[in-house]
Amino acid sequence: MPRFLADESCDFVVVRALRGAGYDVLAVAELARRAPDSEVLELALAQRQVLLTEDKDFGQLVFSAGRGANGVVLIRFPARSRAGLSSAVVAACKRLGETLASSFVVLEPGRIRVTQLPGHTPRG
């Protein structure tokens, strides 16, 4: 079961929902407020946690800047779709399981896009 680090941009309803579903979730807001994105990514990598975020800048860091990651879930839910946010994230995490640790996942209402992270080999 993957472990998670929730960036400050991640809605805390997601943190509570994942914790309620039995996942180990640490929130940046609880330990390193206002940490730069690069430090958040390094912390998640060092702790072998999948990063949960709503900040598109992490895509830039992982793909363009070549920063390492142990999985990233980028949540893209507009205001009109927020009611289903927590259940969608929990369902996606259950469905993707350990695949999360080697993927960059974009989660949108009704859609999940999974891209293999650079330097990771597919599990299976």
One Martini backbone bead per residue (centre of mass of N, CA, C, O) as a GRO file, in nm:
protein
  124
    1MET     BB    1   0.095   0.038   0.025
    2PRO     BB    2   0.090   0.352  -0.019
    3ARG     BB    3   0.252   0.650   0.059
    4PHE     BB    4   0.189   0.993   0.171
    5LEU     BB    5   0.230   1.338   0.045
    6ALA     BB    6   0.081   1.646   0.123
    7ASP     BB    7   0.048   1.922  -0.013
    8GLU     BB    8  -0.066   2.238   0.052
    9SER     BB    9  -0.262   2.230  -0.208
   10CYS     BB   10  -0.404   2.004  -0.074
   11ASP     BB   11  -0.691   1.905   0.015
   12PHE     BB   12  -0.780   1.798   0.334
   13VAL     BB   13  -1.005   1.599   0.249
   14VAL     BB   14  -0.805   1.396   0.129
   15VAL     BB   15  -0.648   1.323   0.379
   16ARG     BB   16  -0.890   1.220   0.546
   17ALA     BB   17  -0.988   1.002   0.346
   18LEU     BB   18  -0.728   0.832   0.335
   19ARG     BB   19  -0.708   0.778   0.634
   20GLY     BB   20  -0.994   0.643   0.652
   21ALA     BB   21  -0.881   0.411   0.436
   22GLY     BB   22  -0.570   0.344   0.567
   23TYR     BB   23  -0.372   0.559   0.495
   24ASP     BB   24  -0.052   0.699   0.478
   25VAL     BB   25  -0.061   1.050   0.576
   26LEU     BB   26   0.130   1.335   0.507
   27ALA     BB   27   0.139   1.681   0.589
   28VAL     BB   28   0.301   1.965   0.525
   29ALA     BB   29   0.128   2.149   0.718
   30GLU     BB   30   0.239   1.968   0.976
   31LEU     BB   31   0.581   2.027   0.918
   32ALA     BB   32   0.645   2.240   0.638
   33ARG     BB   33   0.572   2.524   0.601
   34ARG     BB   34   0.647   2.676   0.298
   35ALA     BB   35   0.775   2.481   0.124
   36PRO     BB   36   0.940   2.418  -0.134
   37ASP     BB   37   0.885   2.215  -0.394
   38SER     BB   38   1.164   2.079  -0.397
   39GLU     BB   39   1.150   1.986  -0.096
   40VAL     BB   40   0.894   1.820  -0.116
   41LEU     BB   41   1.001   1.619  -0.325
   42GLU     BB   42   1.243   1.522  -0.155
   43LEU     BB   43   1.081   1.417   0.086
   44ALA     BB   44   0.914   1.207  -0.066
   45LEU     BB   45   1.157   1.048  -0.171
   46ALA     BB   46   1.299   0.985   0.104
   47GLN     BB   47   1.009   0.853   0.219
   48ARG     BB   48   0.852   0.698  -0.003
   49GLN     BB   49   0.639   0.904  -0.132
   50VAL     BB   50   0.344   1.008  -0.254
   51LEU     BB   51   0.243   1.284  -0.423
   52LEU     BB   52   0.006   1.531  -0.330
   53THR     BB   53  -0.155   1.757  -0.571
   54GLU     BB   54  -0.253   2.100  -0.724
   55ASP     BB   55   0.038   2.152  -0.855
   56LYS     BB   56   0.177   2.190  -1.172
   57ASP     BB   57   0.487   2.231  -1.104
   58PHE     BB   58   0.562   1.925  -1.068
   59GLY     BB   59   0.579   1.858  -1.367
   60GLN     BB   60   0.821   2.036  -1.424
   61LEU     BB   61   1.020   1.904  -1.223
   62VAL     BB   62   1.003   1.609  -1.337
   63PHE     BB   63   1.029   1.656  -1.658
   64SER     BB   64   1.210   1.916  -1.717
   65ALA     BB   65   1.415   1.905  -1.453
   66GLY     BB   66   1.459   1.594  -1.352
   67ARG     BB   67   1.322   1.519  -1.098
   68GLY     BB   68   1.268   1.317  -0.855
   69ALA     BB   69   1.024   1.042  -0.793
   70ASN     BB   70   0.753   0.856  -0.599
   71GLY     BB   71   0.523   0.986  -0.712
   72VAL     BB   72   0.230   1.152  -0.865
   73VAL     BB   73  -0.069   1.340  -0.769
   74LEU     BB   74  -0.271   1.526  -0.983
   75ILE     BB   75  -0.522   1.749  -0.894
   76ARG     BB   76  -0.816   1.828  -1.123
   77PHE     BB   77  -1.065   2.010  -0.961
   78PRO     BB   78  -1.319   2.185  -1.002
   79ALA     BB   79  -1.547   2.350  -0.819
   80ARG     BB   80  -1.803   2.187  -0.942
   81SER     BB   81  -1.639   1.892  -0.846
   82ARG     BB   82  -1.565   1.873  -0.527
   83ALA     BB   83  -1.768   1.666  -0.402
   84GLY     BB   84  -1.592   1.410  -0.546
   85LEU     BB   85  -1.294   1.413  -0.456
   86SER     BB   86  -1.234   1.206  -0.226
   87SER     BB   87  -1.354   0.952  -0.368
   88ALA     BB   88  -1.173   0.966  -0.623
   89VAL     BB   89  -0.898   0.935  -0.482
   90VAL     BB   90  -0.947   0.670  -0.337
   91ALA     BB   91  -1.021   0.503  -0.588
   92ALA     BB   92  -0.754   0.549  -0.741
   93CYS     BB   93  -0.565   0.428  -0.524
   94LYS     BB   94  -0.690   0.146  -0.527
   95ARG     BB   95  -0.656   0.088  -0.832
   96LEU     BB   96  -0.333   0.157  -0.858
   97GLY     BB   97  -0.155   0.143  -0.619
   98GLU     BB   98   0.178   0.069  -0.678
   99THR     BB   99   0.184   0.241  -0.943
  100LEU     BB  100   0.221   0.522  -0.810
  101ALA     BB  101   0.547   0.488  -0.754
  102SER     BB  102   0.586   0.519  -1.104
  103SER     BB  103   0.390   0.781  -1.131
  104PHE     BB  104   0.202   1.021  -1.321
  105VAL     BB  105  -0.099   1.154  -1.199
  106VAL     BB  106  -0.409   1.254  -1.347
  107LEU     BB  107  -0.690   1.389  -1.172
  108GLU     BB  108  -1.018   1.380  -1.297
  109PRO     BB  109  -1.326   1.403  -1.374
  110GLY     BB  110  -1.361   1.084  -1.511
  111ARG     BB  111  -1.027   1.090  -1.506
  112ILE     BB  112  -0.719   0.896  -1.580
  113ARG     BB  113  -0.370   0.974  -1.595
  114VAL     BB  114  -0.085   0.768  -1.689
  115THR     BB  115   0.268   0.822  -1.624
  116GLN     BB  116   0.574   0.735  -1.659
  117LEU     BB  117   0.848   0.773  -1.492
  118PRO     BB  118   1.150   0.867  -1.503
  119GLY     BB  119   1.346   0.576  -1.437
  120HIS     BB  120   1.104   0.379  -1.455
  121THR     BB  121   0.968   0.064  -1.423
  122PRO     BB  122   0.737  -0.140  -1.486
  123ARG     BB  123   0.490  -0.305  -1.325
  124GLY     BB  124   0.398  -0.678  -1.338
   0.00000   0.00000   0.00000
